[in-house]
Amino acid sequence: MMDLQRVNEYMSQVEESEKKVLPHGKRLKTGLDLGTAFIVLVVLDENDQPVACEKQAASVLRDGVVVDYSGACRIVRELKEKLEQRLGEELIDCAIAMPAGTESSVRTHQYVAESAGFEVTNILDEPTAANAIYQISDGVVVDIGGGTTGLAIFHDGKVVQIEDEPTGGTHLSLVLAGNYHVTFAEAEAIKQDYARHKEILPVVRPVIEKMATIVKKYVNPAEIDTIYLCGGTTCLTGIEGIFEKVTGIRTIKPANPFLVTPAGIAKNCILSER
């Protein structure tokens, strides 16, 4: 069972590190999350304490695959430079993560990181990265980003199955754009406005039900008693209730599920011998 209080306290520190550099140890490690909607860099120290964080909205990936290589390189470089200015030192060691099923794109993701001056010391899948924060032994971690719904099933603390299908936050925004007759960018803004979540939930419910159906296809309620949500799309208020109804499995998420995966990627960064 996930210690929700511990996770919320840790993630509030990660959030705080967006605004100021937190007290930290000597050695730093970075997690790079190349997302469909955002690119995020999270910096932790050697004791996994949050240090600093930068993020930027981006549309350089589609379904976990880089479609604008030069744009991705530029954004990662700019975010890294911002962090280095804030920290007063160079960031070198970095981990990256892939949506499950996009392993063929690993090399491109690695090249993007290396183009900014990082040394990639570890590569993993996104739901497994998220579980570095959740630390569950049994259950399923569902990571819903902009392009995909990915899941990792854990048994005795080990991953026994990984799946990923192309339905994510981008699809919610497309539905909102059509419903409200606005641009995609305006629909994104509506989706991210917590004050409008109650209003838009019925509009996007069919897409969320599809995401939940993806999970239900791979998860046996007789073997799994809890679904743990993370990823930017799961910030939508009420999404866990729809998942619970469709799957018949208790579904929970932390107060801020958006930065869980990038923080987990950073936790998995291996410090090189220097």
N, C-alpha and C positions, 0 to 999 in steps of 0.2 A: 504493500500500500504506500502511495506517495505521501510524504510529509508536506502537506499543502502550505502550512505556515512557514516551514523552512524554505520552500521554493519561492513563496511570495516575498519573503525577506531578502533572499538572494537576488531575485529579479529586480526588486526596488533599488538595490545597490547598482545593478547594471544600468537601470534607467538613470539614476543619479549621476553615473559616470559620463552620460551624454553632456551634462552641464558643467561638470568640474572633474579634474583629475583627483582620484581618491588616493589616500595613503597606500603605499605598496612596497613590496620587496624589490630586490635588485634586478632580477631577471624577468623579462617580459615575453609573453607569448600571445599570438594573435589568431583569431578565428575569422575567416573570410566567408561570408554567406552571399553567394551570387544568386540573387532571387529574381523572379520574373517581374516583380513590382518594385523591389528595393534591393540595393546592395548595402551590406552592413559589415563593419569591422568592429569586433569586440576585443579589447586587450585585457588580459588577466596577468597577475604575477605568478611566480613559481608555486605559490600556495593556493592558486586558483581564486584569489580575491579580485573582484572587479576593479579595474584601474581607469579605463577610458573607453568611449564608444562613439562612433560616427556612422551616420547612415545617409543615404540619398535615394530618392525615387529614381527609378531607371526602367527603361524598356528595351534592354539589350539582350534579354533572354526570352525564349519561348519554350514552354514545357520543359524547362531545365537545360535547354540547349542554347549556347551562345549564338545569336544571329547578328550581332553587331560587335565584332571583335575589337575594333579600334575604340568604340565607345565604352566598352567594358574596361579596357585597359586604362583609358583616360580617367574614368570615375574612380577606379580602385587606386590609381596613383594619386589623385587629388585627395581622397579620403585618408590615405596613408600619410601624405604630407601634412594634412591638418592635424592628425594625431601626433605626428613627430614634433610639430611645432608646439603643441600643448604639453607634450611630455619632455621636450628638450633632449631627446635621444632617438636613435634610429631603431626601427622595428625590423627584425629579420625573420625569426622563426614564425611559421604560419601553418595552420591546418586549413583544409578545404573540405567541403562535403557535397555530395551529389544526391539529387532525388533518385530513389531506387529505380533501376531500369534504364538509367541514362549513363551507364558506365562507359559507353563508347565515347562520351564527351569529356572524360576525365582529363585527357591530355590538354584539351583546349582550356579548361578551367585552370589547370596548372600553369599553362603559358601566360594566362591573364595575371595570375598572382606573381609570377616571376618577372613579368614585364614591369611591375611596380617596384621590384627590388626585394621581394620576399624569397625566402628559401622554404619550399613546401616540405614539411617534415612528417605530415600525416594526411591521409585521404580516407574518408569514411562516408557512410550514407546518412542522410539528414535525420530520419527518425532515431537512429542509434545515437547520433550526436545529441539530440534532444534528451535522450535518456541519461546522458551524463549529468543533466540537471535534475531530472525526475527521480533517477535511481530506483526504479521499480524492479522487482524480481520477476513478477508474473503479471501479464496484462498486455495491452496493445497500445503503442504510441502512434497517434495519427497526426501527421504534419501536413497541414493544408496551406500551401503557398499560393502564389499568383497563378501558377500554371497547372499544378498537379496536386493530387491527394495521395500521399504516401503513407505507408504503415509498416511498422515492425512489430512482430509478435515475440514477446519474451517469455521464456520459461526457465526458472531457476537462474535468472539474471543473464541468460544467454539468448541471443537472437536465433529463433528457429525458422522464421519466415519473413521475407521482405516483399512488399508489393507496391506498385505505383501506377496510377492511371491519370490521364490528362483531363482533370476537371478541378478548377481552383477559383481563386478570387477574381481572375480576369473574366470568367464566365458570369459571375455575379454582377460585375460592372457592366457587361454587355446587356444583361437583362434589365438593369436599372436604366441604362441609356435608352433602350427601346421603350420602356414603360413611361419614363418622364420626358421623352423626346429631347434629350440633352446630349452633349458630346461625351465621349468616353472619359475625358479628363474631369468633366463635371460630375459624371456618375461615380468616379473614384472618390471625389471629394464628399459626395453624399454618403457613400459607403463608410468612409472614415469618420463621419460626424456621429458621435455616440448619441447625440440628442435625437437623431432621426432613426436609430436602429429599430425602435418599436414600430415605426411607420413602414420601414422597408422590409421587415422580416417576412410578412405575408407575400410580398412581391418576389423575393428570392427563395422562398421556401422550396419550390420544386428543384432548384439547383442543389440546395443543401441536402434535400432528400436523396438526390442522385449520389452525392458524396457519401452519405451514410449507407446507401445501398452498396457502394463499392466496398466499404469496410465490412458490411454484413456478409458479403459474398465470401470473404476470406476468414471470418471469425466465427468460431463455434461457441455459442453462449454457454454450453455445458462445460467448456474448458476455460473461458475468459470471463471474469466477473466485472472488469472495469476497462473503459476506454479513456485514455489520457490525450487530450487535444493540445496542439501547439501550432504555431505558424500564424502569419498575419491575418489570414482569413478568419481564424477562430476568435479574433477579437470581437466579432459580431455578437452583440448581446442576444442571448437566447439560442445560439447555435447548438449548445450542448443538449438542450431539451429536445430538439428535433432529432439529433443523433440517438438519444436515449429511446425515443418513441419508435424510430425505424428499426434499430438494432435489438431493442429489448435488453440492452446492457447499460448499466450505470455509466454515465459519461461526465468527466470533470475536467476543469482547466484552471490554470492559475489566474491571478488578477491581470497579468500582462503576458499573454502567450506569444507575443510578437518576437521578442528578443531571446526566447528560450533556445532555439536552434543555433543562432550564431554564438551565444554564450557557451553552449555545449560543444560546438566546433572548437572554440578557443581552449576549452578544458582538455580536449584531445590533442592539442598541439604538443609535439615532443620537442623539448629544448635540446638544441644541438650542443655538442661538446666544443666549446670555444674558450 
